[in-house]
């Protein structure tokens, strides 16, 4: 009996050894996934630059000198403008140097300034030089301009008058100086009841010389009223 039981046990062990091996569990190894970020490049259309407006410089038209009685200058050139160069000149009353432009509120020493053409009932672009004589001790105002070389055919042109609504009695003068000294060229006397003086003065007598012109005004009457104006004073050079 015991032998049968032992036989059955040995048979059972034999059968168990022949059974298929259990399947090993399989681990799924996770692979790291690299995430590639793709940035979409958006090409913007080329911007169209807004054009920057170009400034247009409009020069003031040359004033019509015929309005003040001067000859037309279509065939020549203004080579020296005494109003534009006003503050390049040395202004004085022989006792004191004067600032440029001057101050009408401090008039006892005399002063010089530019006026708009409308001050004389003329177009606004007409150049006008106002010279006011000193009130104390000295009766003359002088303006000595930078050096200028005179050529044959050059002419000094201007219209001389009193400032509108004033009662001046004055004497205008055009002088010059060079390395040899100074001299007077010409002068003009004017009183407010007279017509303006139209000047077209030839400079051939000093042609070829480098000179400094001086504009001067002397009071002959009441200095308080000595408002003298040089309208469009310049040197004209005819076409060669």
Secondary structure, DSSP 8 states (H G I E B T S, - for coil): -HHHHHHHHHHHHHHHHHS---------------------------------------------GGGGT----TTEEEEEETTTTGGGSEEE-SSSEE-SS--TTS-TT-EEEEE-GGGGTS-TTS-EEEEE--SSS--EEEEEEEEEE--TT-EEEEEEEE-TT---EEEEEEEEEETTEEEEEEEEEEETTS--EEEEEE-GGGTT-EEEEEEEEEESS-GGG-EEEEEEEEEEEE--
